[in-house]
Amino acid sequence: MATLQSGLLPSNHLLPDNSSFNISTTHHRFNVFPPKSNFHPITAKNSALKQSLVSTQTDPHAQLLATAQGAKKIISNLSFEHNNEVDCLYLLNLFNTKGSCFYVWKQVHGQYVKLGLMRSNNLIGNKLVILYSKRVESLDDARRLFDEIPERTVLAYAALIGSYCQSDRWEELFAVFGLMVHEGMLPDKYLVPTILKACSAVKLLRIGKMVHGYVIRNKLGTDVFVGNGLIDLYANCGDLTYSRNVFNTMRERDVVSWTALFSAYMDRGHLEEAIDVFHSMQVNGVKPDLICWNALVSGFARNGEIDSAFQSLEEMQEKELKPKVTSWNGVISGCVQNEYFEDALDVFNKMLLFHENPNAVTVASILPACAGMKDLNLGRAIHGYAVKSNLHRNIHVEGSLIDMYSKCGRNDYSEKLFGQVENKNITLLNEMIANYVNEGKMDSALGLHRSMKNDALKPDEITYNTMLAGHARHGEKNEAYKLLCEMTQTGLKPNIVSFNALISGFQQSGLTYEALKLFRIMQSPSTNCFCVDVPNVLVQPNPITITGALAACADLSLLRQGKEIHGYIMKNGFESNIFVSSTLVDMYAKCHDISSATKLFWNIEDRNTVSWNSLIGGHIANKHPEGGLKLFNAMLTEGYIPSLITFMILMPACSDMAVVSAGRALHGYILKSQNIELNNTLASALIDMYAKCGSVVDAKLVFDSVTTKDIAVCNAMISAFSAHGMVDNAAALSEQREIGNLA
């Protein structure tokens, strides 16, 4: 026991403290101590009944009848006037499946308590816990009874832990596991994989390593399921080196082992290593199964390699393995994650051509593509298919439908659908709160948040973080801090997402000093003496936090504070992060220290379009348009592809220099580029640039090339006409804009 505690679990995390731990304070107790009764032999009536039950075991049809229809009759005929421990066990062994057997379990449980067998017969209690654990609906009954049993068995522990794992109830899982270790019971090779899966799911690497140490000391590492669990644990926690080491030391590897390893490489974006592992698997005589191929296909899709995903689907068929609905779902999901919405729809169409019927996961995955494209008609068509196929009541489909209608501008549909959902879960409620927050309806979001407190569902970290972001973005400082304190009072600990939401929101809403103040509090919460509303929670800033704080410095040209944050970045090793370094360049440029910005930029090893845009924009903002255009040429020379933002930054440079030739060159690059689409925003900038360069003719050509003109494009052209004295043209276009005739 001492060895396990010292090498597996820290007492302050999982093991109950004897000085404060009391099961009776955490769970409702049964009244299990009735007056003692004298026990007598089994009655003849019950003995005859047992013979009838035996006959049901030999006849499957009779057993089914007993299970589905005869349960109540059997219980009503059973006499519990004497000691019937054997009968209780016999009934539990016979009715050991799900469904209507729950009635039998409850009846036996009642007699178990009534006869006072709680302390004298732990076998019945443990058997009931195992049976209750089979049903999600009776899992809480299992836990209450479990806490009342004086002597619990390893099987009861394993059943409860396994059910918590299947239900994703991680906190309760670790609490029960802590009790198990505290009572001196050691997990075997069958339970260890479940514990490892739980550590992997919540990324508890430290505890996972303790379990790994226990595995090594007890020589459980030879079990392939334990090894697979360790590979998945380290991979999910981002430690590929450990995953590979575990894999290399496994004596026996199955297809799951290989799949877990190359999936880990896929998740980290190491495609070449993943492909090498996949090929090595086949060289070593392990044949990929459907799950393995699905992992490969979805891995390519998640990493934006859609062509490779399609090629893998073709290879599957060459291996005489037909892609299933799960295969297509992986590609669709990957396309949507990378915002390749049209590709996702193409995959969906090909899936239909293969006569593979979409399931709930397919519908829930394709609806975000409709939302991303703002294609309401297509989204409604998918909704119709879901209704026709009876998939619309799936909770994930309902969530995707609500999100789709909200992003397509039909919040009335979203609210109507949300009201029709019968069994709302926390994910769906959070989705609706996020919709309200994004729409600016904070009162509606707060109302839904309060309603959760009154219902069985409790707000989680995502709920609070979404609300915090909404308050911060609207400049509601007091409400945000009040909610942050409420979060801690409910037992939830504010995390890095909470503080990032506040800092970013404050910066966006103009509360720049508040954002910087919160950043300082994060670094040293114990010294917080100027903001009593912020709880003393130690949360280390991450790259997102730092970029938010640097943006705040840039907004107010706070060079000194920006340099302090730069020092923090150097001290904590964040300078290698491309987003942090790019934001640093932007901060120095906006604080008019273009020399430091340029020096930082050329020290960035992995420059990207964002970092180039930061320096180009800095030169133009500091009245160095020639420098900005030279940097653009250098960017093209080094092979970097400019983005839409790049051209939006460069247009003012051409305007300031009044060099129409440079503007035409940029315009020509846009027309030739396959990556840049001439939308209304870019068209407005081009019209304004040509007008300021003195070429209203070129401005009019751009205006005429826009298919669907919005108000911004019209206003830009009206301003161009007015600036060149073409008052009649400006008035005519203004009249067309008013009547909506802009074709």
N, C-alpha and C positions, 0 to 999 in steps of 0.2 A: 504494500500500500504506500509506504513512504517513498519507495522508488518511483512509483507511478506519479505521485503528487509532485515530486521534485523534478521529474523529467518529462511530464506531460502537460499538466494544467496548473496555472497560477491560482492560488487560493482566492485572490481578490477579484478574479474574473468569473470563475465558474463554480468554485466550491463554496457551499454555504458557510457563513460564519456562525459558529455555534452560539455566540453571544447574542446574535440578533435574528437569526433565521428561525422562523416558526411557520411551519406549513399551515397551521390552522388559521393564521392571519392572512394568508394569501388565497386560500380556497375554502369554499363552504363545506362544512363538515356534515356528514350523515349522523343521525342518531343511532349509533352502533352499539350501545351498551344497555340493552333491555335486561330485565331480570333473568337470572340464569334459569334454564329449564333442564329437566332430566331427559336424557336421550334414550330411545328405545329402538329395538330392531325394526327392520323394514317391514311394512305391512304386506299382507298377501295381495291386497288390491294393487299396490304399487309394483309388486313382483310380477303380477300378471301383465300389468301395463308394460313393464320392461320387456317381457317376451314379445309383446306386439311391436315394440320399437325395434327389437332385433330383426324382426321380419322385414322392416322397411329398409334395413341396411342391405339386405340381400337382393332386394328388388328396387332398381333405380326409379321406376315409375311410382312405386309406393313411397319412396323417400321424397320424391318431388312433391307428391300430394301432401305428405306430412309437413314439408317445409312451407309450401305455399298456402295450403288451405286448412291443414289439420293442426296448426300450431296452437290456436286458442283452445280447441277441443281437448288436446292432450294435456295442456296445462290445467284446464278445468277439472279433468278426471284424476289429476295427480293429488294425492293426499299428503299434506305437509304437517300432519298432526304429530308426527314423531321426527326423529332424526333422519333426514333424507339427504345427507351429504352425497351419497353414492348416486342417488337419482339426479341431484343437481349437476354433478359432473357428467353423468351420462347424457343428460339433455344438452348440455353445452357442447359435448363432443359430437353429438348427432347434428345439432343445429349450429354448425360452425361456419356458415356462409353468410353473405350479406342479405339484404332485402328483408323479407317478412320475418326472418329469424330474430330481428331486433326485438320483436315482441317477447319471444321466449327468453332472450337475455335479460330483459327488464324484469320479467316475472321471477326468474331465478335469482336475480339480484335482490329483488324485494324479499324473497324468502331467506336469502343469505343473511340479510340484515335482521329480519324478523326473528330468526332462529338464533341470533347471537353468534354466528359462526366466524365473525370478522377476526377474532383473535385466535380461535382454535383451528381454523382451516384456511391457511393462506393460499392453498392450491386453487380453490374456487375463485378467490379474489383475483389472483394473477391471471387465471383463465379468462375471467370477465374483462379484465383490462386488455388482454390480447384481442378478444373479440370486438370490444368497443372500438379499438384502434383501427379496425378494418373499415369503418365508416367515418367519413369526414364529419358527418352530422353529429356523431356520438363521441368525437374526440375529446371534447370537454368533459363528458361523463367519464371517459377513461381516465383523464387526469385527476378528477375529483376522487374516484375510487382508488386510484394508484396511491394518492397521498394518505389514504386511510389504512392501507395494508401495512401491518407491522413488519413483515418480511417479504420483500419483493424479489422476484427472480430475474435472472439475466434475460430470459425470454420476454418478460413483461417490459423491461427497460428497452430492449431492442425493438419491440413492437411499437411502443410509444415514440421512440426516437425516429424510427422509420416513417411513421405517419406524419410526424412534424416535418420531416424532410420533404415528403411528398406534397405537403400543404404550404411549404415555404415559410413555416413558422419557426424562424431561426432562433430567436431569443428563447423561446420555450424549449427548443431542442437542446440548446447549450445548458439551460438550467437543469433539465433532467439528466443530461450527461454528467453535469457536476455532482448531482446527488449520487449517481451511480459510482463515480470515482470515490466520493466521500464515504460510501458504504463498503469500499474495498473490492468492488467488482470490476474486473478487467475486461475491456472490449476484446472480442475475438476477431478473427480474420473476416467474419461475415459482417460485423458491425463497423469495423474500422473504415471501409469504403464510404459508408453513410456519413460518418463524422468528417471525413476528408471532403466529401461533396458539400457539406454545410460550410466548412472553412473556406472552400473555394467560392461558394455562392456569395458570402459576405466579405470575402477577401481578408480573412483573418490569418495572415501569413505566419505570425508569431506562434499562434496556437497550432496551426498546421505543421510547423516545424517540430513542435513538441510531440505531436502525434507521430511524425516521421521518426523522431528519436525513439519513441516507444516501439515502433515497428521494427527498427533495427535491433534493439536490445532483446526483443522477444522473437526474433527471426521470422517475422511475418512477411518480409519483403519478397519472399519467393512466390507468394500468391499473386496471380496475374491481375486480379481485381483490385488488390491493394496497390499494386504498381500503377495501374491505370488511374486510380484515384489520386496518387501522388503527382503523376504527370499533369493531370488536369488542374490540380491545386496550384502548382508552381506556374503553370502557363497562365491561368486566370489571374494570378497575382503579379504577372509581368516578369517573372524570373525564368527566362528560357534556358539559361545555363543549367539550373537545377533540374528543369524538365528533361533536358537532354541527358544529364548525368544519371537520373533515375532510369530513363529508358535504356541507356547503355549497360546498366548493371542488372537489368532484368534477365533472368535465365529463360523465362518463357514469355513470348510476346504473341498476342493475338491481333486480329484486325482492329480491335478497339485501341490497342496500344499505339499502333502505327497511325491510326486516324487522329488520336488525341495529339500526337506529336506534330504532324504536319498541319493540323488545325491551329495549333499554337503559333506556328510560324506564319500562317495565313493571317491570324488575328493581329499580329504585329507588323504585317506588311512585308515580311521577308518571303517573297514569292519564290525566288530561286531555291532557297533552302527547303521550302515546302514541297516543291516539285521533285527535288532530289530525294526527299524522304518517301514520297509517293512511288517513285520509280524503284527505290531500294526495297520497298515492301514487296513489290512484285518479283524482283530479282531473288529475294529470300523465300519465295514460294508461297507468299500470303496473297490470296486473291481478294481484291477489293469487293466489298458488298455494296448494296444500294446506299446504305448510310454513309459509307466511305466516299462513294462517288458524289453524293449530295454535298458532303462537306467540301470536296474539291470545287464543285461547281459554284456553290454559294460563296466560298472563299474568294474565287476569282471575281465574282460579281461585287462583293463587298469592297474589294480593292479597285474597282472601276475597270477591271479587265473583262469587259462584256464579250469581246470576241473570243477570248480564251474560255470563257464560261460556255459559250455556244459550241466551241470545238470539243470541250469535255463532254457535253451532251451527246454529240455525234459519236465520240469514242465509246460512250456507254452502250450505244446501240450496236456498234461494231462488235462489242463484247457480249452481244445478245442479252443486254440488260436494258429493258425499256424504262425510260424516265417516268417516274410517278409524279403525282401532284406535288409531293414534297420537293422534288427536284426543281420543278418550275417555280415553286414558291420561293426557293432560295435565290434564284436569278432575279425574280421580280423585286424581292426585298432588297437585294444588293443594288439594283438600278435605282430604286427610290432613295436609298440611303445616300447615294452619290448624286442625287437630283437629276438623274438621267430619266426624266419622266416619260419622254416619247419612247425610249428604248424599253421601259417597263411595259408600256402598252403594246409594243411590238411582240414582246415575249408572251404577254397575255393572249394575243391573237394566235401566235404559233401554238400555244398550249391548247387552244380550242380546236385548231386544225388537227392536233394529235388525238382528238376525241378524249381528252382528259378533262373530267368535270372539275371545275374550280370548287374548292371547299371554303370554309369560313376564313382560314388563314389567307387564302388567295384574295378574297374580297377585301379583307382588312388591310392587305398589303398594297392592292392596286388603287384603293380609294385615295391614299395620300398623293399618288401621281396625278389624279384628277384635281386634287386641291392645289398641288404645286403649279399646274398649268392653268388654274382658275377656270377649268372647263366644267361649268355647272351642268350642262346638258349630258355630258358623258358620265358625270357623277350620279346624276339622276337615273341614267340607264343602268349603271351598276347597282344602284339601290333597287331598281325594279327587278333585276336578276336575283338579288339577294332575297327579296320578298317571294318571288316565284319559286326559288329553291329552298325556301324556309330556313334561310341562314340569317335573316335580319334580326333574330332574337339573340344571336350570339353576342356576348358582352363586348368582344373585341371589334366585331363588325359595327355594333352600335356606337362605340367610341370613335371609330374611323369615320362613320357617317356624320356624326356630330362635328368632328373636326373639319371634314370636307365642306359641309354646308357653311360653317363659320368662315373658313378661308375664302369661300366663293361669294361671300357677302350676304348670305342668307341666314343671319342669326335667328330669324324667326323660326326657320325650319329646325335649327339646332336646338332651340329651347323646347319646341314641340316634341322632337324626338326624345330629348332628355326626360321630359315629363312622362313619356310613355314607357320608359325603361322600368321594368318591374323589380329586378334585383340589382340595384346600383352598387358598385364596388368603389373602393377608394380611388382607383385609377380613373374611372369615369367621372367621378366628382372632381378630381383634380383637373381633368381635361376641360370640364365646363367652367371651372373657376378661371383657368388660363384663358379661355375664350372671352370671358367677361373682362378680365384684366387687360387683354390685348385690345379690346374694343373700347376701353376706358370706362366701363361700367363698374366702378369700384364698389358702389352700394350693393349691386346685385351679387358681386363676388363675396362681399362681407356677409350678405344674407345667407348665401349657400354655405359659407364657412361656419356660421353660427348654427345652421340647421344640422350640420354634421355633429356638433357637440351634443345635440339632443337625441340623435339617433345612435344606433349601435356602432356605426363606423366612427372612428376617431381620426382627426386630422393628423397627417404624418409630416415628415420633413419637407416633402415636395409641396404639400398644401401651404405650409407656412412660407417656404421660399418663394413660391409664386406670388403670394400676397405681399411679401416684403418687396419684391421687385416692382409690383404695381404701385405701392405707396411711394417708393423711392422715385420712380419715374415721373410721378405726379407731384413731386416735391413735398409730399406729406411726411415730413421728418418725424413729428411727434407720434403720429399713428404708426409709423414704421418701428420706432423704438419701443412703443407700447406692445406691439405684436411680438417683437423679439423677446421681451421679458416674459410675455405670456407663453411663448414657446418653451422657455426653460422651466416655467412653473408646471407645465404639463408633463415634464420628464423628458422632453426632447432637447437634445443638445444642438445649438446652432453650429453648422459646419461651414466649410470653406465656401460652399455655394451660397449660404445665407449672407455672408459678408461681401462676397463678390456682387451679389444682386443689389445690395445696398450701395456699395461704392460706385458701381456702374450707373445705377439709377440716379443717385445724387449728382453725379457728374453730368448726366444727360439733362437733368432738370435744372441745372444752374447752381445747385448747392455744392459748388466745387470745394470750398473750405471744409464743409461737413464730410465730404468724401476723403479728403486728406487727413482730417482728424480721426476718422474711423480707421484709416490705414495705420496711423501711429498707435491706436489702441490695440490693434491686432498684434503688433510687435511686442507690446508690453502691457497686457491687460491689468496687471497688479498695480500699475502706477496710474490707472485711469482716475483722474480727479476732476476732470472737466466735462464729463458726460455720464451722469449718474444713471441714465436710462439704458446704457449698454451693459449687459451682464459680463462679469469677469470670466470669460471663456478663452482659453489659449488656443488659437487657430493660426497656424503658420500661413503667411501669404503664399500664393502660387503664381505662376506666370499671368493668369487672368487678372488676379488682384493687382499685380504690379503694373500691367498695361493700363488698367483703369486709373490708378493713382498718377501715372505719368501723363495720361490724357488730361487729368484735372490740372496738373502743373502747366501743360501746354495751353490750355484754355485761358489761363490767367497770366501767362508769361512769367511763371514763378521759377526762375532759373535756379535760385539757391535751393529751394525745396526739391527741384528736379535733380540737382547734383547730389543731394542727400540720398534720394532713392537710388541714384546710379551707384553710390557707394554701397548701399544695401545689396544691390544686384551683384556687384563684384564680390562682396563678402560671402554671399550665399550661392554663388555659382549659377546664376540665371542668365549670364551674358550670352551663353550658347543658344538660348531659345530665340528662334528667328523672329517671333512676334514681339518679344521683349526688346530685342536689339533694334527692330524697325521702329517701334514706338519711341525708343530713346532718340533715334535720328530725328523723328518728327518733333519730339519735345524740344531738342536743342534748336532745330530750325525755327520753330514757332516762338522760341525765346530769343530769336535774332542772333544766335551763336552758330552761324552757318559753318564756321571753321571746324568747331567740335563735331557738328553733324556730319560733315564730309569725312573727317578723320575716322569717326565711328563706322561710317558706312563702308569704307574701304577695308576695315578690319573684320567685317562680317565674312565668314567663310562660305556659308551657304545662302548667298543672296537670292532673293526671289522678286517677283513683280511688286510685292507689297513694299519691300525695302527700297526698290528703285523709285516707286511712286512717292515715298516719303521724302527722299532727297530732291527729286525733281520738283515736287510741290514746295519744298522749302526754298529752293532757289527762286522760284517764281514769286512766292509770297514775300521774299526779301528783295524784290525788284531786280532780280538777276535773270530776266527771261532768256538771254542768250545762253547762260549756263544751264538752264533747264532744257533747252533744245539740244545742246551738246550732249548732255547726259542721256537724252532720249536716243540719240544716234549711237552712243556707247552701249546702251542697253540692247539695241538691235544687233550691234556688232558682236556682242557676247552671246547672242542667241536667245535672249529672253523675249517672251511673247507679251506685248503690252495688253492691258485690259481696258475695259470701258472707262474705268476711273482714270487710267493714264491719259486718255484723250480729253477727258473732262478737265484734267489738271492743265494740259498743254494749251487748250484753246485760249485762255486769257493771255498766255505768253505771246501768241501771234497777234492778239488784239492790242496788247501794250506796245509791241514793236511796229504795229501797222504794216506787217509784211504779209501781203496776201499770198505770195508764192509759198511761204512756209505753211500757211493754212491750207492751201490747195494740196500740198504734198501730204499733209496729215489726212485730208479728206480722201485722197487717192488710196492711201494705205488702208483706211477703214473700208472702202468699197471692195478692195481686193482681199481683205482678210476674211477668213472663214470662221474666226472666233468672235468677231465683233458684229453685232446686229444694229443697224441704224434705227434705233427706237426714237420716240418723241423727245426724250431727254437729250440725247446726243444731237438730234436734228435742231433743237432749240439753241444749243451751244454753237453749232456750226452757223446757223443763221445770224446769231449775234456776232460771231467772229468775223464773218464776211462783211457784215454791215459796218463794223468798226474799222475794218481794213479798206472801206470805201467801195466795195463791190456788191451793190444791192442786186445786181443781175445774178451773181452766184448764189446769193441768199435766197432769191426767188426760185432758182432751180432746185435748191435743197427743199424748200417748202413744197414745191409741186411734186417732189419725189416721195413725199410722205403719204402713205395710203390712208391711214386713219389718223386724222389730225385732232389733237386735243387743244384745250384752251392755252396751254403754255406755248405750243408751237405757233398758234395764231397771234398771241401777244408778242412773241419774238419778231414775227414778220411785220406786225403793225408798228412796232418800235423802229424796225429797220426802215420802213417807208417814211415814217415821221422824221427820223434823223436825217434823211436825204431830201426833205422837202416835198415828198410825194404825198401830199395831204389827201387828195382825192382817192388814191389807192388805199391809204390807211383807213379812210372812212368807209369805203366799199367793203373792205375785208372785215371791218368792225361790225358792219350791218349783217354780213353773212354769218359771222360768229354768233350774233344775237338770235338769228332765226334758225341756227343749226345747220345751215347749208354750206358745209365745208368740204365737199367732195372736190 
